[in-house]
Amino acid sequence: MSGTTSQQWPGLDVSSPAPTGTPQPPMGYTPQASPAMLPTPPTESSNDTTPDAYYHFHFYSASGDQYEGYTYDDADRYTLNQTVNSPLGANYGHYVIDYKQDYGYDLSSRYGGGTTYYNEGAVYVTAYHEYSGAASTYTPPPATGPYTPSTSTPSTPATGPFTDYTPYNYQHNWYSTTYGLGYEYDWVQKANAYDDYGYGGYYLIA
């Protein structure tokens, strides 16, 4: 596999040993509660032998903020260029699958189920792009607590300007969730503090 491919699509190559360690919040921080309306996390059947695929995605929030990363899941879960609404509703934002590669075998049968790093459902967020424009069509996130989007049709994705951050979990080679898109949760460091985001646009950095 070429270095260019590995850099363009991080996490695509699963031939090397998986990262180790259990994700931990930044020192002094406690994860906020998941949204009450979030569906029950999916569970993987122990006899699931469906071949898996690598999916790279962008998430476009209703505030203009965006983040991107990758996930592993069954090869028939998503299609290239598919739009997937936030599990909380389209007004919170949506994901776009912008790259897919089939592995041809089941990752969990090779690397183990549950919360292993290459297991289907593992989501890695590699970059957060905070919208720093002043367009009136986007409502900025609150300083604390969940984001409350408009109930109207969400705005088209912002085109910038953005301030870019590398998420805390990804800096430590940790996943953001093992439950799939919509369940990711992480932090970014802003100055001397950490700000959290996740759950398909429910929390966004301010």
NUTOR-948365 format. One record per residue (C-alpha): residue number from 1; residue in one letter; x, y, z. Coordinates in nm, 2 decimals. Each point is the difference from the previous one (the first is absolute). Layout:
BEGIN
+-----+--------+--------+--------+--------+
! num ! residu !   east !  north !     up !
+-----+--------+--------+--------+--------+
! NUM !      A !      X !      Y !      Z !
...
+-----+--------+--------+--------+--------+
//
This chain:
BEGIN
+-----+--------+--------+--------+--------+
! num ! residu !   east !  north !     up !
+-----+--------+--------+--------+--------+
!   1 !      M !   0.00 !   0.00 !   0.00 !
!   2 !      S !   0.15 !   0.33 !  -0.10 !
!   3 !      G !   0.08 !   0.27 !   0.26 !
!   4 !      T !  -0.22 !   0.25 !  -0.19 !
!   5 !      T !  -0.30 !  -0.23 !   0.05 !
!   6 !      S !   0.07 !  -0.05 !   0.37 !
!   7 !      Q !   0.03 !   0.37 !   0.06 !
!   8 !      Q !  -0.31 !   0.09 !  -0.20 !
!   9 !      W !  -0.21 !  -0.26 !   0.16 !
!  10 !      P !   0.13 !  -0.05 !   0.36 !
!  11 !      G !  -0.09 !  -0.34 !   0.15 !
!  12 !      L !  -0.05 !  -0.17 !  -0.33 !
!  13 !      D !   0.29 !  -0.24 !   0.05 !
!  14 !      V !  -0.09 !  -0.25 !   0.27 !
!  15 !      S !   0.30 !  -0.23 !  -0.07 !
!  16 !      S !   0.20 !   0.15 !   0.28 !
!  17 !      P !  -0.07 !  -0.06 !   0.37 !
!  18 !      A !  -0.30 !   0.18 !   0.14 !
!  19 !      P !   0.05 !   0.29 !   0.24 !
!  20 !      T !  -0.03 !  -0.08 !   0.37 !
!  21 !      G !  -0.14 !   0.16 !   0.30 !
!  22 !      T !  -0.35 !   0.11 !   0.12 !
!  23 !      P !  -0.12 !   0.35 !  -0.09 !
!  24 !      Q !   0.00 !   0.23 !   0.30 !
!  25 !      P !  -0.13 !   0.36 !   0.03 !
!  26 !      P !   0.24 !   0.29 !   0.04 !
!  27 !      M !   0.12 !   0.03 !   0.36 !
!  28 !      G !  -0.26 !   0.18 !   0.21 !
!  29 !      Y !  -0.28 !  -0.05 !  -0.25 !
!  30 !      T !  -0.31 !  -0.22 !   0.01 !
!  31 !      P !  -0.20 !  -0.10 !  -0.31 !
!  32 !      Q !  -0.34 !   0.16 !  -0.03 !
!  33 !      A !  -0.31 !  -0.21 !  -0.01 !
!  34 !      S !  -0.10 !  -0.15 !  -0.33 !
!  35 !      P !  -0.33 !   0.15 !  -0.14 !
!  36 !      A !  -0.31 !  -0.17 !   0.13 !
!  37 !      M !  -0.15 !  -0.03 !  -0.35 !
!  38 !      L !   0.31 !  -0.18 !  -0.13 !
!  39 !      P !  -0.10 !  -0.35 !  -0.12 !
!  40 !      T !   0.13 !  -0.30 !   0.20 !
!  41 !      P !   0.35 !  -0.08 !  -0.13 !
!  42 !      P !   0.01 !  -0.28 !  -0.24 !
!  43 !      T !   0.15 !  -0.33 !   0.10 !
!  44 !      E !   0.21 !  -0.23 !  -0.22 !
!  45 !      S !  -0.11 !  -0.36 !  -0.03 !
!  46 !      S !   0.27 !  -0.25 !   0.10 !
!  47 !      N !  -0.07 !  -0.20 !  -0.31 !
!  48 !      D !   0.02 !   0.30 !  -0.24 !
!  49 !      T !   0.24 !  -0.10 !  -0.27 !
!  50 !      T !  -0.10 !   0.27 !  -0.25 !
!  51 !      P !   0.31 !   0.14 !  -0.18 !
!  52 !      D !   0.09 !   0.35 !   0.12 !
!  53 !      A !   0.10 !   0.32 !  -0.16 !
!  54 !      Y !   0.19 !   0.32 !   0.09 !
!  55 !      Y !  -0.21 !   0.32 !  -0.03 !
!  56 !      H !   0.13 !   0.36 !   0.01 !
!  57 !      F !  -0.26 !   0.26 !   0.08 !
!  58 !      H !  -0.06 !   0.37 !   0.05 !
!  59 !      F !  -0.26 !   0.12 !   0.25 !
!  60 !      Y !  -0.17 !   0.34 !  -0.08 !
!  61 !      S !  -0.18 !   0.15 !   0.30 !
!  62 !      A !  -0.28 !   0.25 !  -0.01 !
!  63 !      S !   0.23 !   0.26 !   0.17 !
!  64 !      G !   0.25 !   0.00 !  -0.28 !
!  65 !      D !   0.26 !  -0.21 !   0.19 !
!  66 !      Q !   0.13 !  -0.31 !  -0.17 !
!  67 !      Y !   0.20 !  -0.30 !   0.10 !
!  68 !      E !   0.14 !  -0.30 !  -0.19 !
!  69 !      G !   0.14 !  -0.34 !   0.06 !
!  70 !      Y !  -0.05 !  -0.37 !  -0.07 !
!  71 !      T !  -0.18 !  -0.30 !   0.12 !
!  72 !      Y !  -0.01 !  -0.38 !  -0.06 !
!  73 !      D !  -0.33 !  -0.17 !  -0.06 !
!  74 !      D !  -0.17 !  -0.27 !  -0.21 !
!  75 !      A !   0.07 !   0.05 !  -0.37 !
!  76 !      D !  -0.37 !   0.03 !  -0.08 !
!  77 !      R !  -0.06 !   0.26 !   0.28 !
!  78 !      Y !   0.07 !   0.31 !  -0.22 !
!  79 !      T !   0.07 !   0.09 !  -0.36 !
!  80 !      L !   0.24 !   0.25 !  -0.14 !
!  81 !      N !  -0.14 !   0.36 !   0.00 !
!  82 !      Q !  -0.29 !  -0.11 !   0.22 !
!  83 !      T !  -0.15 !   0.27 !   0.23 !
!  84 !      V !  -0.08 !  -0.12 !   0.35 !
!  85 !      N !  -0.20 !   0.22 !   0.23 !
!  86 !      S !   0.10 !   0.05 !   0.37 !
!  87 !      P !  -0.18 !  -0.26 !   0.21 !
!  88 !      L !  -0.16 !   0.30 !   0.18 !
!  89 !      G !  -0.15 !   0.13 !  -0.33 !
!  90 !      A !   0.11 !   0.17 !  -0.31 !
!  91 !      N !  -0.03 !   0.35 !   0.16 !
!  92 !      Y !   0.31 !  -0.09 !   0.21 !
!  93 !      G !   0.21 !  -0.08 !  -0.30 !
!  94 !      H !   0.10 !  -0.28 !  -0.23 !
!  95 !      Y !   0.29 !  -0.23 !  -0.10 !
!  96 !      V !   0.12 !  -0.05 !  -0.35 !
!  97 !      I !   0.20 !  -0.32 !  -0.09 !
!  98 !      D !   0.27 !   0.14 !  -0.23 !
!  99 !      Y !   0.22 !  -0.31 !  -0.02 !
! 100 !      K !  -0.06 !  -0.38 !   0.03 !
! 101 !      Q !   0.22 !  -0.30 !  -0.03 !
! 102 !      D !  -0.11 !  -0.36 !   0.05 !
! 103 !      Y !   0.23 !  -0.24 !   0.20 !
! 104 !      G !  -0.16 !  -0.32 !  -0.12 !
! 105 !      Y !  -0.01 !  -0.16 !   0.34 !
! 106 !      D !  -0.15 !   0.07 !   0.35 !
! 107 !      L !   0.23 !   0.21 !   0.21 !
! 108 !      S !  -0.14 !  -0.12 !   0.33 !
! 109 !      S !   0.07 !  -0.36 !  -0.09 !
! 110 !      R !   0.36 !   0.09 !  -0.04 !
! 111 !      Y !   0.05 !   0.27 !   0.27 !
! 112 !      G !  -0.28 !  -0.09 !   0.25 !
! 113 !      G !  -0.34 !   0.15 !   0.08 !
! 114 !      G !  -0.11 !   0.25 !   0.26 !
! 115 !      T !   0.22 !   0.31 !   0.04 !
! 116 !      T !   0.30 !  -0.11 !  -0.21 !
! 117 !      Y !   0.15 !   0.27 !  -0.21 !
! 118 !      Y !  -0.07 !  -0.15 !  -0.34 !
! 119 !      N !  -0.35 !  -0.13 !   0.10 !
! 120 !      E !  -0.29 !   0.11 !  -0.21 !
! 121 !      G !  -0.16 !   0.31 !   0.17 !
! 122 !      A !   0.33 !   0.15 !   0.10 !
! 123 !      V !   0.01 !   0.37 !  -0.10 !
! 124 !      Y !   0.30 !   0.22 !  -0.01 !
! 125 !      V !  -0.04 !   0.37 !  -0.04 !
! 126 !      T !   0.32 !   0.14 !  -0.15 !
! 127 !      A !  -0.07 !   0.37 !  -0.03 !
! 128 !      Y !  -0.26 !   0.26 !   0.13 !
! 129 !      H !  -0.06 !   0.31 !  -0.21 !
! 130 !      E !  -0.16 !   0.28 !   0.20 !
! 131 !      Y !  -0.20 !   0.24 !  -0.21 !
! 132 !      S !   0.13 !   0.35 !   0.06 !
! 133 !      G !  -0.21 !   0.19 !  -0.26 !
! 134 !      A !  -0.28 !   0.24 !   0.07 !
! 135 !      A !  -0.27 !  -0.13 !  -0.23 !
! 136 !      S !  -0.34 !   0.06 !   0.16 !
! 137 !      T !  -0.13 !  -0.34 !  -0.13 !
! 138 !      Y !   0.20 !  -0.18 !   0.27 !
! 139 !      T !  -0.08 !   0.02 !   0.37 !
! 140 !      P !   0.32 !  -0.03 !   0.21 !
! 141 !      P !   0.02 !  -0.27 !   0.27 !
! 142 !      P !  -0.05 !   0.10 !   0.37 !
! 143 !      A !   0.29 !   0.04 !   0.23 !
! 144 !      T !  -0.12 !  -0.30 !   0.20 !
! 145 !      G !  -0.25 !  -0.27 !  -0.04 !
! 146 !      P !  -0.17 !  -0.15 !  -0.31 !
! 147 !      Y !  -0.05 !   0.17 !  -0.33 !
! 148 !      T !  -0.36 !   0.09 !  -0.09 !
! 149 !      P !  -0.04 !   0.02 !  -0.38 !
! 150 !      S !  -0.28 !   0.15 !  -0.19 !
! 151 !      T !  -0.29 !  -0.23 !  -0.08 !
! 152 !      S !   0.00 !   0.13 !  -0.36 !
! 153 !      T !   0.20 !  -0.15 !  -0.29 !
! 154 !      P !   0.37 !   0.00 !   0.09 !
! 155 !      S !   0.23 !   0.24 !  -0.18 !
! 156 !      T !   0.23 !  -0.12 !  -0.27 !
! 157 !      P !   0.36 !  -0.08 !   0.13 !
! 158 !      A !   0.21 !   0.30 !   0.08 !
! 159 !      T !   0.29 !   0.07 !  -0.22 !
! 160 !      G !   0.21 !   0.18 !   0.26 !
! 161 !      P !   0.19 !   0.16 !   0.14 !
! 162 !      F !   0.09 !  -0.27 !   0.26 !
! 163 !      T !   0.23 !  -0.04 !   0.29 !
! 164 !      D !   0.14 !  -0.36 !   0.00 !
! 165 !      Y !   0.07 !  -0.22 !   0.30 !
! 166 !      T !   0.12 !  -0.36 !   0.05 !
! 167 !      P !  -0.23 !  -0.18 !   0.24 !
! 168 !      Y !   0.13 !  -0.12 !   0.34 !
! 169 !      N !  -0.07 !  -0.37 !  -0.05 !
! 170 !      Y !   0.16 !  -0.01 !  -0.35 !
! 171 !      Q !   0.31 !   0.16 !   0.14 !
! 172 !      H !   0.03 !  -0.30 !   0.23 !
! 173 !      N !  -0.09 !  -0.26 !  -0.27 !
! 174 !      W !  -0.33 !  -0.06 !   0.17 !
! 175 !      Y !  -0.34 !  -0.05 !  -0.16 !
! 176 !      S !  -0.29 !   0.23 !   0.08 !
! 177 !      T !  -0.26 !  -0.28 !   0.02 !
! 178 !      T !  -0.05 !  -0.36 !  -0.09 !
! 179 !      Y !  -0.37 !   0.04 !  -0.07 !
! 180 !      G !   0.02 !   0.16 !  -0.35 !
! 181 !      L !  -0.08 !   0.34 !  -0.15 !
! 182 !      G !  -0.21 !   0.22 !   0.23 !
! 183 !      Y !   0.15 !  -0.13 !   0.32 !
! 184 !      E !   0.34 !   0.16 !  -0.03 !
! 185 !      Y !   0.11 !   0.23 !   0.29 !
! 186 !      D !   0.33 !   0.18 !   0.05 !
! 187 !      W !   0.17 !   0.32 !   0.09 !
! 188 !      V !   0.22 !   0.26 !  -0.16 !
! 189 !      Q !   0.24 !   0.23 !   0.19 !
! 190 !      K !  -0.06 !   0.37 !  -0.03 !
! 191 !      A !   0.27 !   0.20 !   0.18 !
! 192 !      N !   0.03 !  -0.15 !   0.35 !
! 193 !      A !  -0.34 !  -0.17 !   0.01 !
! 194 !      Y !  -0.18 !  -0.29 !  -0.18 !
! 195 !      D !  -0.33 !   0.03 !  -0.18 !
! 196 !      D !  -0.21 !  -0.31 !  -0.08 !
! 197 !      Y !  -0.21 !  -0.09 !  -0.30 !
! 198 !      G !  -0.18 !  -0.30 !  -0.14 !
! 199 !      Y !  -0.32 !  -0.21 !  -0.03 !
! 200 !      G !  -0.07 !   0.12 !  -0.36 !
! 201 !      G !   0.00 !   0.37 !   0.07 !
! 202 !      Y !  -0.16 !  -0.01 !   0.35 !
! 203 !      Y !   0.32 !   0.15 !   0.16 !
! 204 !      L !   0.22 !   0.24 !  -0.20 !
! 205 !      I !   0.30 !   0.20 !   0.11 !
! 206 !      A !  -0.06 !   0.37 !   0.06 !
+-----+--------+--------+--------+--------+
//
